Amino acid sequence: MADSEDALTIRAVAERLMKSYPQVDAGLVHSSVQTAYEELRYARVRAYLPVLMERRAQDLLPSDE
């Protein structure tokens, strides 16, 4: 059950980031979200997982500067 919830979370975070960063390749967005998930997958408090994943994935994406 947790795996399917995690898959939905990964997909939702990736979709939000692709809308926020349309200039970045979708594959790069997906890999950054997956990396963020792998780093946070054993977090005890699961309620904040989407927010933490999105912030970490944003850190991994190239900046516009």
N, C-alpha and C positions, 0 to 999 in steps of 0.2 A: 504494500500500500504506500509506504513512504517513497519508494522508487518512482511510482507514477506521479505522486505529488511533486517530487523533485524535478521530474521531466517537464511537468507543466510550468513550474517556477522558472526553469532554465529557458523554456520557450518564451514565456512572458517577458522575462528580462531582456532576452535577445531582441524581441520585437520592439520593445521600448527604446533600446539603444540604437537599433537600425533607423527608427524614426528620428531620433535625436542627432544621429550622425549619418546622414544619407550619403556623404562623400566617402565614407569608409567602406571598404569591401565587406560584404556580408560574411564571408568566411572568416575574416579577421575578428568581426564582432562575435561570431559564434565561438571561436577559439578562446577569446578573452573571457567570455561568459563561462565557458567550460572550465578554464583555468581557475576563475574565481570560485566556481562551485567546488572544485577539487580542494581548494584551500580551506573552504568553509563547511564542507559537508558533514563534519562531525561536531558542529556547534550544538551546544546544549539547548539554547533558546532558539527554536526554529521560526518563531514569529518574525524575527528580524532578518532572516536569511535573504529574502528578495532585495531588501534595501542594501544590505552589506555586499551582496553579490554585484548589484548594479554599480555601487561606488567603486568596488575593487576592479571591475571590468573597465570602468571609465579610466581608471588609473593606467590600465594596460593598453588602452587605445592610443594611437598617435594624436598629439595635440595639433591644433591649427596653426600654432605659432611657428 
